[in-house]
Amino acid sequence: MKKIKIEIVNTIDTSNIYAQLSHAHSGGICVFIGTVREFTANEEVIALEFETYKTMALKEMQKIADEAVKKWSLNSVVITHAVGAKKVEEPVVIVGASSAHRPECFEACRYLIDTLKEQVPIWKKEMFKNKEVWVSAHP
Amino acid sequence: MNVLFFGIARDIVGTSELLISDLVNKPTVNDLKEYLMARYSEFSKLTSFAVAVNNEYAKDNVPLDQNDEIAIIPPVSGG
């Protein structure tokens, strides 16, 4: 039985990711955690603010997990994204997969985060000292 | 029809939900995009923007119905 968990939460708890992904048929787990970086192009970031179109975002996240399970032999998949204001060093997204051998979960993990960034309706605003910028909005 | 706005799109129109009643007859996604760009010049300055119909990305030729859940999706930036 595959374990698939898709969530949008206010705060990401990184301590339970092992329990979410561990699986009797897996010999490896790969996890990526996206976090708030202090500087963007030498400018100090105070916080990142995330918002989402939740019903659609969950649907798109589910599609990504389903596609990953089709592409690779995975036993578990987690995609969790946070919303709201997040300060420097706080986690904002956690994705991971487990598989019998490590190549599959490494490749799947990269696919999960790369595709999430391209397709899932979640928006990030960088809060600087004197301005706020929606990331990627303008060319 | 009722249209939802997120992220910078909400900032541009100044509200998260807008009732649009003066679209062309039998409108498509493209008609809605053109309507918005004609009224809010800031939409043309975005990298791109998509329209979602009932929680799915919709191509320009997709027809819009009064009962659809329609949302404006500016460039996403999760992660």
Backbone of each chain as ProteinMPNN parsed JSONL, in Angstrom:
{"seq_chain_A": "MKKIKIEIVNTIDTSNIYAQLSHAHSGGICVFIGTVREFTANEEVIALEFETYKTMALKEMQKIADEAVKKWSLNSVVITHAVGAKKVEEPVVIVGASSAHRPECFEACRYLIDTLKEQVPIWKKEMFKNKEVWVSAHP", "coords_chain_A": {"N_chain_A": [[0.833, -1.201, 0.0], [0.638, 2.14, -0.985], [1.852, 5.186, 0.479], [0.543, 8.312, 0.427], [0.707, 11.734, 0.925], [-0.753, 14.845, 0.942], [-0.673, 18.222, 1.619], [-1.691, 21.486, 2.796], [-0.55, 23.779, 5.024], [-0.435, 25.804, 8.054], [1.879, 25.908, 9.555], [4.897, 24.207, 9.074], [5.845, 21.096, 10.272], [8.783, 19.73, 10.624], [9.631, 17.538, 11.961], [8.126, 15.236, 11.78], [8.469, 14.017, 9.341], [9.882, 11.692, 8.751], [8.306, 9.628, 9.803], [6.106, 9.966, 8.186], [7.055, 9.183, 5.7], [8.426, 6.753, 5.929], [8.606, 3.293, 5.083], [7.847, -0.124, 4.799], [8.681, -1.437, 2.48], [10.613, 0.146, 1.459], [14.0, 1.158, 0.894], [15.171, 3.516, 1.093], [14.882, 7.051, 1.712], [14.143, 10.212, 0.409], [14.336, 13.66, 0.948], [13.285, 17.021, 0.425], [13.608, 20.256, 1.69], [12.297, 23.427, 1.546], [13.334, 26.67, 2.459], [13.26, 29.878, 4.211], [15.294, 32.338, 2.938], [17.793, 34.662, 3.902], [18.759, 36.737, 2.274], [17.985, 38.335, -0.834], [19.382, 38.926, -3.836], [21.351, 40.535, -2.524], [19.733, 42.071, -0.895], [18.151, 42.537, 2.21], [15.862, 40.22, 3.43], [12.915, 40.346, 5.261], [10.731, 38.74, 5.777], [8.834, 36.074, 4.24], [5.785, 35.994, 2.53], [3.186, 33.79, 2.057], [0.524, 32.9, -0.098], [-2.383, 31.083, -1.19], [-4.442, 29.457, -3.671], [-6.427, 27.485, -2.468], [-8.1, 25.129, -2.967], [-7.577, 24.508, -5.649], [-4.804, 24.328, -5.579], [-4.317, 22.095, -3.943], [-5.361, 20.146, -5.585], [-3.626, 20.307, -7.802], [-1.242, 19.614, -6.537], [-1.803, 17.001, -5.84], [-1.965, 15.874, -8.398], [0.715, 16.05, -9.161], [1.926, 14.314, -7.348], [0.647, 11.928, -8.108], [1.604, 11.675, -10.711], [4.33, 11.353, -10.231], [4.339, 8.901, -8.959], [3.613, 7.329, -11.053], [5.788, 7.648, -12.762], [8.053, 6.714, -11.359], [9.048, 3.935, -9.283], [7.65, 4.203, -6.434], [7.128, 4.122, -2.896], [6.134, 5.841, -1.037], [4.958, 9.215, -0.834], [5.296, 12.623, -0.067], [3.928, 15.843, -0.044], [4.025, 18.936, 1.192], [2.984, 22.206, 1.817], [3.499, 25.454, 3.163], [1.48, 28.235, 4.298], [0.975, 31.8, 4.783], [2.833, 34.174, 6.835], [6.33, 33.804, 6.862], [9.335, 33.559, 8.601], [12.915, 34.263, 8.358], [14.867, 31.365, 7.925], [12.778, 29.67, 8.541], [10.855, 26.725, 7.642], [9.222, 26.339, 4.478], [8.26, 24.683, 2.546], [7.941, 21.179, 2.126], [8.965, 18.285, 0.588], [8.973, 14.843, -0.343], [10.044, 11.421, -0.969], [9.88, 7.844, -0.926], [11.599, 4.818, -1.764], [12.431, 1.496, -3.032], [15.128, 1.392, -3.727], [17.766, 3.892, -3.842], [18.023, 5.577, -6.275], [15.489, 6.125, -7.481], [13.985, 7.561, -5.521], [15.557, 9.827, -5.174], [15.429, 11.051, -7.742], [12.665, 11.424, -7.983], [12.122, 13.18, -5.891], [13.312, 15.562, -6.687], [11.787, 16.061, -8.957], [9.287, 16.46, -7.75], [9.548, 18.921, -6.289], [10.433, 20.681, -8.292], [8.319, 20.648, -10.149], [6.188, 21.444, -8.579], [6.901, 24.116, -8.136], [6.501, 25.157, -10.652], [3.782, 24.762, -11.291], [1.822, 24.808, -9.195], [-0.761, 26.723, -7.746], [0.397, 28.859, -5.79], [1.562, 31.688, -4.119], [4.272, 33.91, -3.533], [5.371, 36.513, -1.544], [7.974, 38.739, -1.203], [9.102, 40.316, 1.642], [10.699, 43.158, 2.19], [12.745, 45.606, 3.943], [11.818, 48.16, 3.127], [10.001, 47.689, 1.098], [7.639, 45.576, -0.729], [7.556, 42.629, -2.662], [6.036, 40.759, -5.178], [7.049, 37.609, -6.026], [8.477, 36.631, -9.126], [6.45, 37.844, -10.616], [6.816, 39.888, -12.49], [8.633, 40.336, -15.618]], "CA_chain_A": [[0.0, 0.0, 0.0], [1.442, 3.361, -1.064], [1.465, 6.279, 1.383], [0.63, 9.609, -0.249], [0.157, 12.776, 1.786], [-0.747, 16.161, 0.32], [-1.218, 19.136, 2.636], [-1.319, 22.894, 2.905], [-0.639, 23.993, 6.472], [0.07, 27.106, 8.503], [3.256, 25.725, 10.014], [5.435, 22.893, 8.722], [6.555, 20.386, 11.319], [9.734, 18.859, 9.917], [10.029, 16.4, 12.801], [7.37, 13.999, 11.537], [8.592, 13.601, 7.943], [10.339, 10.292, 8.682], [7.135, 8.768, 10.026], [5.208, 10.082, 7.03], [7.63, 8.57, 4.498], [9.011, 5.425, 6.133], [7.769, 2.262, 4.471], [8.499, -1.436, 4.909], [9.255, -1.852, 1.195], [11.591, 1.141, 1.019], [15.352, 1.117, 1.45], [15.693, 4.873, 1.131], [13.947, 8.184, 1.727], [14.789, 11.456, 0.025], [13.488, 14.787, 1.369], [13.746, 18.385, 0.162], [12.911, 21.275, 2.48], [12.545, 24.805, 1.117], [13.351, 27.525, 3.648], [13.351, 31.317, 3.935], [16.672, 32.816, 2.844], [17.877, 36.021, 4.443], [19.051, 37.767, 1.268], [17.695, 38.193, -2.249], [20.197, 39.909, -4.557], [21.994, 41.42, -1.542], [18.779, 42.84, -0.091], [17.723, 41.757, 3.362], [14.451, 39.815, 3.456], [12.396, 40.267, 6.629], [9.854, 37.559, 5.818], [8.126, 35.73, 3.007], [4.376, 35.766, 2.804], [2.635, 32.875, 1.064], [-0.919, 32.696, -0.162], [-2.717, 30.024, -2.13], [-5.819, 29.14, -4.09], [-6.235, 26.188, -1.812], [-8.751, 23.951, -3.588], [-6.847, 24.17, -6.877], [-3.429, 23.961, -5.223], [-4.326, 20.707, -3.473], [-5.599, 19.322, -6.772], [-2.385, 20.283, -8.589], [-0.247, 18.851, -5.769], [-2.181, 15.588, -5.982], [-1.567, 15.466, -9.757], [2.174, 15.885, -9.183], [2.213, 13.062, -6.63], [0.18, 10.811, -8.951], [2.525, 11.566, -11.85], [5.601, 10.818, -9.711], [4.136, 7.472, -8.685], [3.599, 6.67, -12.377], [7.122, 7.697, -13.384], [9.028, 5.944, -10.591], [8.479, 2.965, -8.358], [7.729, 4.83, -5.115], [6.223, 3.568, -1.888], [5.487, 6.934, -0.314], [5.192, 10.571, -1.348], [4.749, 13.715, 0.754], [4.066, 17.226, -0.529], [3.392, 19.841, 2.164], [3.396, 23.6, 1.641], [2.993, 26.349, 4.214], [0.951, 29.543, 3.904], [1.117, 32.809, 5.824], [4.134, 34.834, 6.906], [7.396, 32.929, 7.35], [10.564, 34.315, 8.864], [14.188, 33.681, 7.928], [15.189, 30.014, 8.415], [11.608, 28.809, 8.731], [10.541, 25.895, 6.476], [8.016, 26.767, 3.757], [7.766, 23.558, 1.75], [8.678, 19.934, 2.323], [8.528, 17.21, -0.308], [9.839, 13.678, -0.202], [9.567, 10.153, -1.512], [10.683, 6.682, -0.552], [11.597, 3.76, -2.773], [13.231, 0.329, -2.649], [16.533, 1.781, -3.883], [17.822, 5.347, -3.774], [17.89, 6.441, -7.467], [14.1, 6.521, -7.73], [13.494, 8.611, -4.612], [16.295, 11.061, -5.474], [14.865, 11.673, -8.945], [11.286, 11.815, -7.709], [12.134, 14.316, -4.978], [13.598, 16.749, -7.51], [10.603, 16.274, -9.793], [8.202, 16.994, -6.907], [9.714, 20.344, -5.984], [10.524, 21.475, -9.531], [6.992, 20.745, -10.761], [5.385, 22.279, -7.674], [7.231, 25.523, -8.364], [5.985, 25.57, -11.962], [2.354, 24.55, -11.549], [0.854, 24.899, -8.089], [-1.126, 28.119, -7.484], [0.845, 29.415, -4.512], [2.3, 32.914, -4.442], [5.187, 34.315, -2.474], [5.718, 37.932, -1.545], [9.159, 39.016, -0.394], [8.946, 41.519, 2.449], [11.969, 43.802, 2.511], [12.546, 46.679, 4.928], [11.05, 49.295, 2.602], [9.102, 47.348, -0.015], [7.144, 44.2, -0.836], [7.627, 42.239, -4.067], [5.515, 39.438, -5.561], [8.136, 36.937, -6.74], [8.225, 36.157, -10.509], [5.282, 38.47, -11.25], [7.228, 40.693, -13.647], [9.812, 39.81, -16.3]], "C_chain_A": [[0.872, 1.256, 0.0], [0.923, 4.398, -0.061], [1.634, 7.588, 0.62], [-0.031, 10.652, 0.632], [0.366, 14.141, 1.136], [-1.367, 17.132, 1.315], [-0.794, 20.576, 2.399], [-1.585, 23.269, 4.364], [-0.152, 25.403, 6.829], [1.538, 27.018, 8.917], [3.719, 24.316, 9.673], [6.2, 22.318, 9.903], [7.501, 19.398, 10.639], [10.055, 17.599, 10.719], [9.257, 15.117, 12.482], [7.52, 13.458, 10.114], [9.046, 12.142, 7.826], [9.155, 9.331, 8.838], [6.196, 8.801, 8.832], [5.728, 9.282, 5.832], [8.15, 7.139, 4.701], [8.043, 4.36, 5.644], [8.539, 0.936, 4.484], [9.187, -1.861, 3.617], [10.331, -0.899, 0.684], [12.948, 0.944, 1.696], [15.955, 2.504, 1.516], [14.598, 5.911, 1.079], [14.732, 9.419, 1.295], [13.824, 12.611, 0.313], [14.12, 16.103, 0.922], [12.916, 19.33, 1.02], [13.299, 22.643, 1.936], [12.404, 25.724, 2.323], [13.476, 28.999, 3.261], [14.812, 31.766, 4.025], [16.727, 34.292, 3.231], [18.084, 37.103, 3.375], [18.563, 37.38, -0.118], [18.446, 39.308, -2.948], [20.732, 40.987, -3.598], [21.035, 42.285, -0.726], [18.234, 41.962, 1.033], [16.218, 41.49, 3.347], [14.009, 39.687, 4.917], [11.55, 39.008, 6.789], [9.354, 37.264, 4.414], [6.672, 35.506, 3.387], [3.785, 34.923, 1.682], [1.119, 32.889, 1.095], [-1.212, 31.679, -1.246], [-4.179, 30.051, -2.527], [-5.962, 27.678, -3.693], [-6.857, 24.989, -2.543], [-7.996, 23.523, -4.844], [-5.435, 23.702, -6.556], [-3.367, 22.496, -4.772], [-4.51, 19.748, -4.646], [-4.328, 19.183, -7.617], [-1.293, 19.481, -7.869], [-0.525, 17.357, -5.875], [-1.769, 15.052, -7.356], [-0.066, 15.19, -9.827], [2.563, 14.579, -8.486], [1.819, 11.851, -7.479], [1.138, 10.57, -10.114], [3.86, 10.958, -11.397], [5.494, 9.315, -9.476], [4.081, 6.668, -9.993], [5.0, 6.573, -12.975], [8.128, 6.791, -12.687], [8.309, 4.98, -9.671], [8.663, 3.486, -6.935], [6.751, 4.174, -4.15], [5.532, 4.652, -1.073], [5.879, 8.263, -0.942], [4.567, 11.564, -0.369], [4.963, 15.03, 0.018], [3.309, 18.11, 0.458], [3.911, 21.257, 1.93], [2.769, 24.444, 2.742], [2.402, 27.605, 3.592], [1.091, 30.508, 5.086], [2.526, 33.387, 5.82], [5.168, 33.891, 7.512], [8.691, 33.729, 7.473], [11.798, 33.552, 8.391], [14.465, 32.372, 8.682], [13.972, 29.12, 8.648], [11.374, 27.959, 7.474], [9.247, 26.372, 5.809], [7.429, 25.647, 2.905], [8.604, 22.333, 2.093], [8.093, 18.886, 1.381], [9.476, 16.036, -0.104], [9.205, 12.444, -0.785], [10.43, 9.035, -0.953], [10.532, 5.612, -1.617], [12.502, 2.619, -2.317], [14.714, 0.656, -2.692], [16.618, 3.286, -4.101], [17.628, 6.121, -5.088], [16.472, 6.964, -7.676], [13.665, 7.663, -6.801], [14.259, 9.92, -4.802], [15.672, 11.787, -6.669], [13.461, 12.204, -8.682], [11.237, 13.081, -6.856], [12.38, 15.613, -5.765], [12.398, 17.093, -8.387], [9.483, 16.934, -8.975], [8.365, 18.489, -6.68], [9.762, 21.186, -7.254], [9.136, 21.684, -10.139], [6.061, 21.585, -9.891], [5.64, 23.759, -7.97], [6.681, 26.053, -9.687], [4.459, 25.622, -12.022], [1.383, 24.872, -10.426], [0.541, 26.369, -7.779], [-0.871, 28.543, -6.033], [1.709, 30.608, -4.88], [3.093, 33.368, -3.228], [5.511, 35.793, -2.647], [6.937, 38.106, -0.649], [8.954, 40.341, 0.323], [10.351, 42.034, 2.801], [11.693, 44.914, 3.515], [11.602, 47.758, 4.394], [10.089, 48.961, 1.468], [8.658, 45.889, 0.065], [7.104, 43.837, -2.318], [7.024, 40.854, -4.268], [6.563, 38.766, -6.439], [7.654, 36.43, -8.101], [7.078, 36.851, -11.237], [5.658, 39.229, -12.525], [8.483, 40.13, -14.291], [11.097, 40.536, -15.861]], "O_chain_A": [[1.732, 1.425, 0.864], [-0.275, 4.478, 0.211], [2.743, 7.934, 0.213], [-1.181, 10.492, 1.041], [1.488, 14.54, 0.825], [-2.47, 16.892, 1.806], [0.289, 20.856, 1.885], [-2.694, 23.1, 4.871], [0.459, 26.092, 6.012], [2.328, 27.927, 8.664], [3.017, 23.343, 9.949], [7.087, 22.963, 10.463], [7.071, 18.358, 10.139], [10.692, 16.685, 10.197], [9.682, 14.03, 12.87], [6.791, 12.549, 9.717], [8.636, 11.437, 6.904], [9.027, 8.354, 8.1], [5.565, 7.798, 8.499], [4.94, 8.765, 5.04], [8.295, 6.396, 3.73], [6.826, 4.499, 5.769], [9.738, 0.901, 4.21], [10.185, -2.58, 3.664], [10.893, -1.107, -0.391], [13.04, 0.616, 2.879], [17.099, 2.672, 1.937], [13.536, 5.699, 0.494], [15.851, 9.645, 1.757], [12.645, 12.546, -0.035], [15.333, 16.285, 1.024], [11.691, 19.228, 1.075], [14.481, 22.982, 1.87], [11.472, 25.581, 3.114], [13.765, 29.319, 2.108], [15.47, 31.595, 5.051], [15.819, 35.064, 2.923], [17.645, 38.24, 3.542], [18.708, 36.23, -0.533], [18.196, 40.488, -2.701], [20.579, 42.185, -3.839], [21.473, 43.137, 0.047], [17.901, 40.796, 0.823], [15.41, 42.416, 3.263], [14.654, 39.001, 5.71], [11.637, 38.305, 7.796], [9.442, 38.102, 3.517], [6.365, 34.913, 4.421], [3.868, 35.285, 0.509], [0.503, 32.889, 2.161], [-0.381, 31.441, -2.122], [-5.031, 30.59, -1.821], [-5.663, 26.767, -4.465], [-6.207, 23.957, -2.713], [-7.797, 22.332, -5.082], [-4.926, 22.78, -7.194], [-2.471, 21.753, -5.173], [-3.897, 18.682, -4.696], [-3.995, 18.094, -8.084], [-0.519, 18.763, -8.503], [0.397, 16.548, -5.985], [-1.286, 13.926, -7.472], [0.373, 14.231, -10.463], [3.417, 13.836, -8.969], [2.561, 10.872, -7.559], [1.447, 9.429, -10.461], [4.444, 10.141, -12.108], [6.424, 8.558, -9.753], [4.449, 5.494, -10.034], [5.362, 5.577, -13.601], [8.964, 6.169, -13.343], [7.142, 5.164, -9.323], [9.693, 3.246, -6.304], [5.676, 3.727, -4.549], [4.475, 4.418, -0.487], [6.966, 8.419, -1.498], [3.445, 11.365, 0.098], [6.055, 15.296, -0.484], [2.083, 18.036, 0.544], [5.119, 21.483, 1.854], [1.654, 24.179, 3.191], [2.78, 27.995, 2.487], [1.296, 30.093, 6.227], [3.313, 33.121, 4.913], [4.922, 33.26, 8.54], [9.078, 34.47, 6.569], [11.734, 32.365, 8.071], [14.317, 32.292, 9.902], [14.126, 27.931, 8.926], [11.658, 28.41, 6.365], [8.297, 26.759, 6.488], [6.241, 25.662, 2.582], [9.81, 22.43, 2.32], [6.888, 18.635, 1.377], [10.637, 16.218, 0.263], [8.006, 12.405, -1.062], [11.573, 9.258, -0.555], [9.501, 5.504, -2.28], [13.244, 2.752, -1.344], [15.472, 0.252, -1.81], [15.631, 3.899, -4.508], [17.111, 7.237, -5.042], [16.288, 8.133, -8.016], [13.045, 8.626, -7.254], [13.697, 10.999, -4.618], [15.419, 12.99, -6.61], [13.114, 13.304, -9.112], [10.399, 13.953, -7.083], [11.725, 16.628, -5.526], [12.037, 18.26, -8.539], [8.816, 17.852, -9.451], [7.413, 19.247, -6.861], [9.199, 22.28, -7.295], [8.819, 22.783, -10.595], [5.243, 22.347, -10.405], [4.703, 24.554, -8.044], [6.426, 27.249, -9.827], [3.903, 26.452, -12.74], [0.221, 25.18, -10.692], [1.454, 27.169, -7.573], [-1.77, 28.578, -5.193], [2.49, 30.553, -5.83], [2.665, 33.237, -2.081], [5.869, 36.256, -3.73], [6.941, 37.683, 0.507], [8.668, 41.361, -0.304], [11.078, 41.432, 3.592], [10.545, 45.141, 3.896], [10.705, 48.216, 5.102], [9.432, 49.854, 0.932], [9.215, 45.086, 0.813], [6.669, 44.642, -3.142], [7.435, 39.891, -3.621], [6.926, 39.301, -7.486], [6.563, 35.872, -8.214], [6.762, 36.483, -12.368], [4.918, 39.217, -13.509], [9.309, 39.518, -13.615], [12.184, 40.213, -16.342]]}, "seq_chain_B": "MNVLFFGIARDIVGTSELLISDLVNKPTVNDLKEYLMARYSEFSKLTSFAVAVNNEYAKDNVPLDQNDEIAIIPPVSGG", "coords_chain_B": {"N_chain_B": [[-20.342, 37.278, -14.341], [-18.659, 35.696, -11.606], [-15.419, 36.389, -10.527], [-12.343, 35.225, -9.239], [-9.452, 36.553, -7.616], [-5.942, 36.355, -7.151], [-2.828, 36.834, -5.338], [-0.612, 39.033, -6.995], [-2.506, 39.746, -8.853], [-4.783, 40.255, -7.4], [-3.962, 42.518, -6.038], [-3.796, 44.255, -8.21], [-6.471, 44.585, -9.161], [-7.62, 45.31, -6.818], [-9.306, 43.886, -5.202], [-10.479, 40.689, -3.968], [-12.436, 39.358, -5.227], [-14.56, 39.694, -7.986], [-17.45, 40.824, -9.579], [-18.288, 40.351, -12.8], [-20.144, 41.689, -15.299], [-20.333, 42.648, -17.807], [-19.124, 41.303, -19.941], [-18.388, 39.996, -23.264], [-20.913, 38.331, -25.281], [-21.365, 34.829, -24.769], [-18.692, 34.256, -23.609], [-15.123, 33.535, -23.733], [-12.11, 32.169, -22.24], [-10.063, 33.713, -23.316], [-11.44, 36.081, -23.963], [-12.022, 37.06, -21.42], [-9.435, 37.538, -20.459], [-8.628, 39.567, -22.229], [-10.499, 41.525, -21.592], [-9.732, 42.146, -18.962], [-7.118, 43.097, -19.381], [-7.654, 45.339, -20.884], [-8.914, 46.997, -19.083], [-7.304, 47.133, -16.827], [-4.227, 48.131, -16.932], [-1.953, 47.105, -15.793], [-2.019, 44.341, -15.953], [-0.945, 43.649, -18.409], [1.696, 43.999, -17.987], [2.611, 41.909, -16.521], [4.563, 38.855, -16.194], [3.155, 36.721, -17.183], [-0.261, 35.565, -17.249], [-2.67, 33.254, -16.063], [-5.846, 31.597, -16.525], [-8.04, 29.917, -14.408], [-10.512, 27.46, -14.593], [-13.024, 26.113, -12.794], [-11.125, 25.043, -10.97], [-9.09, 24.102, -12.663], [-6.369, 24.658, -14.892], [-7.093, 26.616, -17.73], [-7.307, 26.666, -21.267], [-7.043, 29.317, -23.792], [-9.271, 29.179, -25.506], [-11.364, 28.095, -24.112], [-14.777, 27.992, -23.196], [-16.652, 30.173, -21.006], [-18.814, 29.785, -18.261], [-21.622, 31.034, -16.419], [-21.899, 29.648, -14.004], [-19.441, 28.587, -13.496], [-16.452, 28.218, -11.521], [-14.258, 30.713, -11.553], [-10.926, 31.774, -11.833], [-8.226, 34.087, -11.587], [-4.923, 33.545, -12.308], [-1.941, 34.638, -11.505], [1.673, 34.656, -12.272], [2.977, 31.792, -10.743], [4.65, 31.152, -7.601], [5.488, 29.356, -5.645], [7.193, 27.352, -3.116]], "CA_chain_B": [[-19.79, 36.129, -13.646], [-17.808, 36.001, -10.472], [-14.024, 36.024, -10.807], [-11.462, 35.297, -8.067], [-8.117, 37.095, -7.91], [-4.941, 35.997, -6.148], [-1.487, 37.403, -5.446], [-0.512, 40.374, -7.568], [-3.748, 40.033, -9.588], [-5.694, 40.864, -6.421], [-3.471, 43.884, -5.824], [-4.087, 45.07, -9.399], [-7.892, 44.971, -9.211], [-7.97, 45.882, -5.523], [-10.292, 43.052, -4.506], [-10.23, 39.267, -4.222], [-13.567, 38.806, -5.957], [-15.169, 40.743, -8.796], [-18.586, 40.389, -10.391], [-18.155, 40.964, -14.124], [-21.415, 41.43, -15.987], [-20.341, 43.261, -19.14], [-18.285, 40.571, -20.897], [-19.085, 39.702, -24.519], [-21.809, 37.187, -25.241], [-20.645, 33.545, -24.848], [-17.268, 34.585, -23.458], [-14.097, 32.507, -23.549], [-10.993, 32.568, -21.378], [-9.359, 34.808, -23.971], [-12.244, 37.301, -23.82], [-11.841, 37.553, -20.055], [-8.072, 38.094, -20.382], [-8.607, 40.852, -22.947], [-11.318, 42.435, -20.78], [-8.921, 42.602, -17.824], [-5.978, 43.898, -19.856], [-8.168, 46.623, -21.369], [-9.311, 47.831, -17.945], [-6.211, 47.26, -15.859], [-3.022, 48.028, -17.773], [-0.911, 46.346, -15.085], [-2.04, 42.92, -16.353], [-0.072, 43.476, -19.573], [3.093, 44.068, -17.554], [2.983, 40.666, -15.835], [5.279, 37.847, -16.975], [2.062, 35.995, -17.827], [-1.267, 35.177, -16.265], [-3.522, 32.169, -16.543], [-7.197, 31.548, -15.977], [-8.468, 28.576, -13.999], [-11.953, 27.252, -14.62], [-13.338, 24.987, -11.911], [-9.89, 24.506, -10.385], [-8.149, 23.548, -13.648], [-5.861, 25.628, -15.866], [-7.933, 26.57, -18.924], [-6.725, 27.287, -22.466], [-7.719, 30.547, -24.21], [-10.533, 28.958, -26.232], [-12.374, 27.45, -23.25], [-15.916, 28.861, -22.906], [-16.927, 30.434, -19.583], [-20.228, 29.729, -17.895], [-21.977, 31.757, -15.181], [-21.775, 28.803, -12.812], [-18.063, 28.13, -13.319], [-15.586, 28.933, -10.582], [-13.232, 31.278, -12.429], [-9.896, 32.448, -11.045], [-7.075, 34.633, -12.298], [-3.716, 32.951, -11.726], [-0.701, 35.294, -11.939], [2.795, 33.715, -12.217], [3.051, 31.146, -9.432], [5.985, 31.275, -7.014], [5.574, 28.556, -4.427], [8.475, 26.71, -2.854]], "C_chain_B": [[-18.819, 36.575, -12.564], [-16.383, 35.523, -10.758], [-13.176, 36.234, -9.561], [-10.074, 35.778, -8.485], [-7.163, 36.754, -6.774], [-3.641, 36.752, -6.386], [-1.522, 38.801, -6.039], [-1.772, 40.738, -8.348], [-4.768, 40.701, -8.659], [-5.272, 42.313, -6.137], [-3.861, 44.794, -6.992], [-5.554, 45.517, -9.42], [-8.386, 45.534, -7.882], [-9.032, 45.108, -4.76], [-10.026, 41.583, -4.838], [-11.353, 38.618, -5.031], [-14.271, 39.923, -6.703], [-16.321, 40.146, -9.598], [-18.5, 41.119, -11.731], [-19.402, 40.632, -14.942], [-21.433, 41.988, -17.406], [-19.327, 42.618, -20.092], [-19.087, 40.334, -22.174], [-20.014, 38.49, -24.34], [-21.005, 35.893, -25.459], [-19.13, 33.738, -24.729], [-16.371, 33.348, -23.336], [-13.05, 33.039, -22.576], [-10.268, 33.768, -21.985], [-10.119, 36.137, -23.859], [-12.057, 37.913, -22.429], [-10.457, 38.19, -19.896], [-8.022, 39.473, -21.052], [-9.383, 41.922, -22.185], [-10.464, 43.022, -19.656], [-7.767, 43.492, -18.279], [-6.425, 45.273, -20.34], [-8.486, 47.565, -20.209], [-8.215, 48.084, -16.927], [-4.896, 47.041, -16.611], [-1.918, 47.192, -17.118], [-0.884, 44.862, -15.493], [-1.096, 42.661, -17.521], [1.401, 43.471, -19.179], [3.552, 42.789, -16.853], [3.743, 39.739, -16.775], [4.275, 37.039, -17.8], [0.929, 35.953, -16.817], [-2.221, 34.17, -16.889], [-4.904, 32.316, -15.935], [-7.491, 30.103, -15.601], [-9.987, 28.526, -14.019], [-12.243, 25.969, -13.828], [-12.075, 24.257, -11.442], [-8.928, 23.836, -11.355], [-7.662, 24.69, -14.544], [-6.665, 25.489, -17.15], [-7.248, 27.288, -20.083], [-7.61, 28.46, -22.906], [-9.095, 30.321, -24.848], [-11.644, 28.331, -25.38], [-13.527, 28.425, -22.964], [-16.15, 29.006, -21.404], [-18.427, 30.432, -19.34], [-20.437, 30.454, -16.567], [-21.674, 30.948, -13.919], [-20.36, 28.283, -12.574], [-17.392, 28.887, -12.178], [-14.379, 29.397, -11.393], [-12.222, 32.037, -11.576], [-8.767, 32.927, -11.935], [-5.815, 34.202, -11.556], [-2.488, 33.69, -12.262], [0.462, 34.298, -11.804], [2.954, 33.113, -10.817], [4.485, 31.201, -8.915], [6.085, 30.549, -5.677], [6.974, 27.992, -4.252], [9.481, 27.645, -2.223]], "O_chain_B": [[-18.25, 37.666, -12.607], [-16.176, 34.386, -11.181], [-13.264, 37.272, -8.905], [-9.589, 35.451, -9.567], [-7.514, 36.847, -5.598], [-3.383, 37.244, -7.485], [-2.335, 39.641, -5.653], [-2.08, 41.921, -8.492], [-5.515, 41.588, -9.07], [-6.109, 43.208, -6.013], [-4.212, 45.957, -6.792], [-5.845, 46.687, -9.667], [-9.444, 46.161, -7.824], [-9.594, 45.609, -3.786], [-9.421, 41.272, -5.864], [-11.235, 37.473, -5.466], [-14.551, 40.977, -6.132], [-16.178, 39.093, -10.219], [-18.622, 42.342, -11.793], [-19.682, 39.471, -15.239], [-22.417, 41.829, -18.128], [-18.743, 43.294, -20.939], [-20.312, 40.454, -22.175], [-19.902, 37.737, -23.372], [-20.065, 35.878, -26.253], [-18.383, 33.415, -25.653], [-16.801, 32.279, -22.903], [-13.096, 34.193, -22.151], [-9.905, 34.712, -21.283], [-9.509, 37.191, -23.682], [-11.949, 39.13, -22.285], [-10.319, 39.246, -19.278], [-7.449, 40.419, -20.511], [-8.975, 43.083, -22.139], [-10.469, 44.231, -19.423], [-7.47, 44.509, -17.653], [-5.686, 46.251, -20.228], [-8.347, 48.782, -20.334], [-8.198, 49.113, -16.253], [-4.507, 45.907, -16.887], [-1.057, 46.641, -17.803], [0.153, 44.207, -15.388], [-0.51, 41.583, -17.62], [2.252, 43.0, -19.934], [4.746, 42.605, -16.617], [3.594, 39.819, -17.995], [4.521, 36.719, -18.963], [1.135, 36.273, -15.646], [-2.533, 34.231, -18.078], [-5.107, 33.052, -14.97], [-7.225, 29.182, -16.373], [-10.66, 29.432, -13.527], [-11.759, 24.889, -14.167], [-11.978, 23.031, -11.511], [-8.048, 23.085, -10.935], [-8.435, 25.576, -14.91], [-6.897, 24.374, -17.617], [-6.685, 28.37, -19.915], [-8.754, 28.593, -22.471], [-9.978, 31.172, -24.742], [-12.738, 28.07, -25.88], [-13.287, 29.555, -22.539], [-15.882, 28.087, -20.63], [-19.202, 30.999, -20.11], [-19.553, 30.485, -15.71], [-21.249, 31.496, -12.901], [-20.101, 27.618, -11.571], [-17.719, 30.041, -11.903], [-13.58, 28.585, -11.86], [-12.592, 32.834, -10.714], [-8.397, 32.267, -12.906], [-5.653, 34.451, -10.361], [-2.037, 33.397, -13.369], [0.265, 33.203, -11.278], [3.052, 33.841, -9.829], [5.428, 31.286, -9.701], [6.677, 31.044, -4.718], [7.831, 28.136, -5.124], [10.61, 27.24, -1.945]]}, "name": "protein", "num_of_chains": 2, "seq": "MKKIKIEIVNTIDTSNIYAQLSHAHSGGICVFIGTVREFTANEEVIALEFETYKTMALKEMQKIADEAVKKWSLNSVVITHAVGAKKVEEPVVIVGASSAHRPECFEACRYLIDTLKEQVPIWKKEMFKNKEVWVSAHPMNVLFFGIARDIVGTSELLISDLVNKPTVNDLKEYLMARYSEFSKLTSFAVAVNNEYAKDNVPLDQNDEIAIIPPVSGG"}
